[in-house]
Amino acid sequence: MSFDISPLLIHSDDVPPQAKVALMAARDASAGDRELLLEAAAKALYWKTPLGCGEARELVGLAPGMCG
């Protein structure tokens, strides 16, 4: 069982707007679209914050991977 922190990220002032939009869209998306949206959120976190790629992906609930 994993803990979903996306509501915390959506309401945080430190999270870029692009990541918030992707996280909100991912909540209601189909499984295939959800992963793409979570990847977009992770990329926004990686590019716009001091987080590393792995940290950004972990925060949105994705397995380790690329943020490029």
trRosetta pair geometry for C-beta under 8 A, 3 or more apart (Angstrom, degrees):
i j d omega theta_ij theta_ji phi_ij phi_ji
2 61 6.4 113 136 -130 148 104
4 7 7.2 70 122 -1 96 89
4 61 6.8 -11 -116 -67 71 139
5 8 4.7 -43 -176 38 82 119
5 9 6.0 85 126 -25 85 97
5 59 6.6 -78 75 -167 127 71
6 9 5.4 -54 -144 38 39 113
6 10 6.1 44 157 -26 70 103
6 23 4.8 180 -158 -170 107 118
6 26 7.3 -125 -135 77 154 120
6 27 7.0 179 118 -74 148 98
6 60 6.9 61 -89 -135 94 66
6 61 7.5 -44 -48 -12 104 121
7 10 5.7 -50 -144 32 32 114
7 11 6.6 11 163 -2 64 111
8 11 6.4 -73 -151 47 27 96
8 12 6.2 39 153 -42 66 108
9 12 5.6 -49 -144 16 32 119
9 15 5.0 109 -176 -89 75 158
9 19 6.8 -88 162 135 118 116
9 20 7.2 -166 132 -96 83 68
9 23 5.8 -173 95 -97 120 171
9 41 7.7 73 136 -180 148 129
9 59 6.7 113 -82 158 136 112
9 60 7.4 -20 -10 -89 174 75
10 15 7.2 -75 -90 77 16 154
10 20 5.2 106 -135 -142 61 88
10 23 5.4 -143 -75 99 93 131
10 24 6.1 102 -123 -65 127 88
12 15 4.5 87 76 -8 104 105
14 49 6.9 73 160 -115 92 125
15 19 5.1 -109 176 82 97 127
15 20 5.6 116 116 -58 116 92
15 45 7.0 -34 -139 -98 82 93
15 49 7.7 -34 -116 -57 45 139
16 19 4.8 92 65 5 83 103
16 20 7.2 -150 98 -6 44 87
16 44 4.9 -139 75 162 129 107
16 45 6.9 -162 22 -84 106 45
16 47 7.9 -26 -4 77 166 86
16 48 3.9 52 -60 92 144 156
16 49 6.8 -134 -25 -38 103 95
17 20 5.4 -56 -148 36 37 114
17 21 6.3 38 157 -21 70 103
18 21 5.9 -52 -150 34 30 111
18 22 6.5 26 154 -14 63 108
18 40 7.3 -113 158 156 98 96
18 41 7.8 179 124 -112 73 49
18 44 3.9 -164 95 -120 109 142
18 48 7.2 138 39 -13 115 149
19 22 5.8 -58 -149 40 32 110
19 23 6.2 31 155 -19 67 109
19 40 7.9 -180 -110 123 51 71
19 41 4.4 84 -150 -152 73 73
19 42 7.9 110 -124 -42 105 17
19 44 3.8 -160 -60 90 83 128
19 45 5.1 78 -100 -53 147 80
19 48 7.4 -139 -22 49 115 129
19 60 7.9 -127 -162 -77 104 127
20 23 5.8 -57 -145 38 29 110
20 24 6.3 28 157 -18 65 106
20 41 8.0 119 -35 -126 16 103
21 24 6.0 -56 -148 36 28 109
21 25 6.3 24 155 -15 63 109
22 25 5.8 -57 -146 40 30 110
22 26 6.2 36 154 -27 65 107
22 37 4.7 174 -171 -175 83 79
22 38 7.1 157 147 -84 110 21
22 40 4.2 -159 -121 94 146 108
22 41 3.9 -160 94 -62 125 83
22 44 6.6 167 12 4 136 136
23 26 5.5 -51 -145 30 31 116
23 27 7.2 46 154 -34 60 92
23 37 7.5 158 -78 147 24 105
23 38 7.6 66 -101 -106 63 62
23 41 4.9 86 -56 -109 81 147
23 60 6.8 -128 -97 -127 101 106
24 27 6.0 -40 -163 9 35 115
25 28 7.0 -80 -167 47 38 88
25 29 5.9 47 147 -46 74 117
25 37 5.1 -142 93 -139 104 145
26 29 5.3 -54 -135 20 36 122
26 33 7.7 -165 -117 122 60 80
26 34 4.9 90 -158 -145 83 71
26 37 3.8 -171 -76 102 92 129
26 38 5.3 91 -122 -57 153 76
26 41 6.9 -62 -19 -20 141 135
26 60 8.0 71 49 -172 172 111
29 33 3.9 -121 -180 98 120 110
29 34 4.4 167 87 -70 110 68
29 37 5.6 148 1 1 162 144
30 33 4.9 79 53 19 79 104
30 34 6.6 -134 92 -20 34 91
31 34 5.6 -49 -142 25 26 119
31 35 7.1 26 161 -19 58 99
32 35 6.6 -56 -163 27 29 105
32 36 7.2 21 148 -9 61 108
33 36 5.6 -60 -156 40 41 112
33 37 6.1 38 151 -19 73 108
34 37 5.8 -61 -149 40 30 109
34 38 6.2 28 155 -18 67 107
35 38 5.7 -54 -144 37 31 110
35 39 6.3 35 154 -21 64 104
35 62 7.5 107 -148 -109 77 105
36 39 5.6 -53 -150 35 31 113
36 40 6.6 34 149 -20 63 103
37 40 5.5 -49 -150 33 36 114
37 41 6.5 38 150 -19 65 101
38 41 5.5 -49 -148 35 36 114
38 42 6.4 39 151 -20 66 103
38 60 4.7 160 -164 145 91 123
38 61 6.3 -74 -150 64 143 91
38 62 5.4 157 133 -57 122 111
39 42 5.6 -51 -146 36 33 113
39 43 6.4 36 153 -21 64 104
39 57 8.0 6 -116 -115 60 92
39 62 6.6 100 -81 -94 66 158
39 65 8.0 -49 -118 87 104 137
40 43 5.7 -51 -148 35 31 112
40 44 6.5 32 153 -19 64 104
41 44 5.8 -55 -150 35 31 111
41 45 6.4 31 152 -17 65 106
41 60 4.8 141 96 -108 122 149
42 45 5.7 -55 -149 37 32 112
42 46 6.2 32 153 -20 66 108
42 53 7.5 60 161 -161 107 63
42 56 4.4 119 -161 134 74 100
42 57 4.6 42 -143 -88 145 58
42 59 7.4 151 -108 59 81 91
42 60 5.0 -118 -65 26 88 138
42 62 5.8 -53 -54 24 149 141
42 67 6.1 -120 131 -114 100 99
43 46 5.6 -55 -145 38 31 112
43 47 6.0 20 160 -12 67 111
43 56 7.5 130 -55 137 16 145
43 67 5.4 159 -104 -167 66 82
44 47 6.1 -58 -138 43 27 103
44 48 5.7 -11 174 13 65 121
45 48 6.8 -72 -125 52 17 87
45 49 5.3 -30 -170 27 61 124
45 51 5.4 -15 151 55 98 141
45 56 3.8 164 93 -136 117 110
45 59 6.5 -150 179 64 172 138
45 60 7.2 -172 0 -33 144 115
46 49 7.3 -48 -90 50 8 83
46 51 6.1 -91 -99 90 48 94
46 52 7.2 -2 -127 159 90 22
46 53 5.1 33 -120 -98 136 60
46 56 4.3 -101 -58 1 82 165
46 67 4.2 56 -2 178 176 150
47 67 7.8 -170 -42 154 79 116
49 56 7.5 147 60 -91 115 110
51 55 4.4 -134 -167 92 99 121
51 56 4.6 123 119 -60 131 87
51 59 7.3 -44 -151 -9 158 140
52 55 4.7 92 55 9 78 106
52 56 7.0 -146 92 -7 38 89
53 56 5.9 -60 -149 36 28 110
53 57 6.3 23 158 -15 65 108
53 65 7.9 -116 156 85 114 50
53 66 7.1 -42 -174 -161 145 30
53 67 3.7 -145 -129 -6 105 130
54 57 5.9 -56 -145 39 30 108
54 58 6.2 30 156 -20 65 109
54 64 5.5 -6 -123 -121 94 93
55 58 5.7 -57 -146 37 29 111
55 59 6.4 34 155 -25 64 106
56 59 5.8 -52 -150 30 29 114
56 60 6.9 8 159 -1 62 106
56 67 6.3 67 67 -105 134 140
57 60 6.4 -70 -153 45 31 96
57 62 4.1 -83 -171 76 88 109
57 63 7.1 -40 153 84 125 24
57 64 6.3 123 90 -112 147 34
57 65 6.0 157 -124 41 159 83
57 67 6.9 -130 -48 -73 104 101
58 61 7.7 48 -176 -70 31 18
58 62 7.2 -93 -68 60 26 65
58 64 7.8 5 -61 -75 89 67
62 65 6.6 -70 146 23 118 118
